[in-house]
Structures are given as structure tokens and as C-alpha cells.
């Protein structure tokens, strides 16, 4: 009987490791790998064709000023260690914070209707972190984990929410942990300066795009350190990146996403593969064309496929443009 019980327990843990169980109880233990910038092993089934699955629900974004995420507690789960606030799911985000004292690593996993698991680090500062509901409408499970040792984590608290977004733009017009800015951020001020007097989408996107590719340089040393696992769980500080004008692809994409969102331009920060390279880029929404996937440059006649890292690194060389091509080299995995 004991052998049978042990076998069943091992089977349950194995299932959890492959994301086949969406709900967790307080005493469950799961294995969570560090959220590295480079992920070697993955399932093709986890890739999502965002262009075909996301259909605009309204003609224009519902938000016209910089929104500030809030945790009013009208819908929340809490215990002695943590709080998950899901009061604003219609606006495309949930918030979580750890309220106890610990030196252990903390994780948040958000699992949406597609089954893709979004893994985040949770800070120890007892302040709320913001996590986007990138997976569209449907049922989400949000779980906070605390490290036991190594990759073994125990469930701290979990919440399930049925999400009906205000519109498809809701998660992509607001700040979150990976695109983290406020009304007082330097990226917001700079975006306003760059686009002063420019009212059309093409002009605004071009102004910010050209600023980034003309002024930012790719930090090859930092990129190499990330590859070696020296900056596990790295999250861009968009104001710091703007100040030093140097970064990796994640930095470029986060800064440009923050700038465009602050101008009420729906922007998705996408992480996936450009060829064989793990990479980050952005998608922009246009009222005329809908979501412009991977395409953020307009030459006055047509949208050209380009992302800010490649453009800055290569000075828009013909070789890079051939690589980018029609987008077939890009494979989305996560969207923020």
C-alpha cells in the first residue's frame, strides 16, 4: 500500500513538472527551473500564433492616459505569507506580493487558457508586482511559490480567476513587471519629448524607433554573461537602460514598449526565437492594419519588418534585412 502511495505521489510531481496540473494545494511541492534569458529545451506546442488567435474587440484602445496598476482588494486571496489581488482582471493584469520574511527565492506562475506557463520572480520588498494576463479571455491560475532548496518549490498561495478583458489591448497598454514604468519615469518624459507635435502613429513609432537605433548600443559583454547564467532572472530597469543607452535585446524591447505604451500605443513585448537565437522584440497595433507583428519601422510607403536590436547592431544592413525577411524566422513563445 505504501509503495502504491509513493508511486502515485511521484506521478503527480512528474505531471506538475510538465505543466499538466493547473491547480495546487498548500502542501504541494514542484520543481521550478530558474527563468533564464536563454531556454534550450522547449515544446513546440507551447508556441502561440498571436496574430491569428488575438482578434481586436474594439476599434481603438479603451485607455487614453497612463494607467496606474492598483490592488484594491475587492477580489483577492491572502494568507500569512502572501497576497494575490485579481481585482483588475478586466484591465489585463493581476498583482501579487510576499508579506512574510524569507531569504528564499520566490516565484509566481501564471497559467492561462492556452496552457502556457508564464514564470516570474517575486520580489522580497513586500510591494505588489504586476503580472499581465497575456493569454486573452478565459480561466487563469496564479500561484506563488517559495523555494525549499534548489529547484524544489512549495506552494504558498494560489488563486483562480475567470478573465473577460475590457478589450484585447488591456494587457499591452499598461505597465507590468517586464515593462515597468510610471507617469514619472524618464522613458515617459523622453517619449513625450521625441513625439511632441507628432499626432500620427507612423510619426510616433518612427521617432522612438529612430532614437533607439541611433543612440543605443548592444552590450555584448552583458549578453555573454547572461548566456553563462550570471544574471538569472534578469528584468530590465527601463530608466537605467535609457540612462546608459546600452543593453541586450530584452532591454531594447522593454524600453521601446514602455515608451510606446506611455503614448497609448498598444505594444506587445514578445520573447521567442529569431532563427536559433532566443530573442525579444515588439509588436505594435495600428488602427489601419491591426497588430503589426515584429514590424515597427515605416519607410513612408510600407511597414518594414525590423526589431530595434537588429537595426541598432547592424545599422539596418542588407544582411539583417534578408534574415528578418517576411517574419518566418520569428517564433513567438511568450508575450508580455
Buried (B, 14 or more C-beta within 10 A) or exposed (E): EEEEEEEEEEEBBEEBBEBEBBEBEEEBBBEBEEBBBEBEEEEEEEBBEBBEEBEBBEEEBBBEEBBEBBBEEEBBBBEEBBBBBBBBBBBBBBBBBBEEEEEEBBBBBBBBBBEBBBBBBBBBEEEBBBBBBBBBBBEBBBBBBBBBEEEEBBBBBBBBBEBEBBBBBBBBBBBBBBBBBBEEBBBBBBBEEBBEEBEEBBEBBBBBBBBBBEEBEBBEEBBEBBBEEEBEEBBBBBBEBBEEBBBBBBBBBBBBBBBBBBBBBBBBBBBBBBEEEBBBBBBBBBEEEEBBBBBBBBEEEEBBBBBBBBBBBBEBEEEBBEBBEEEEBBBBBBBB
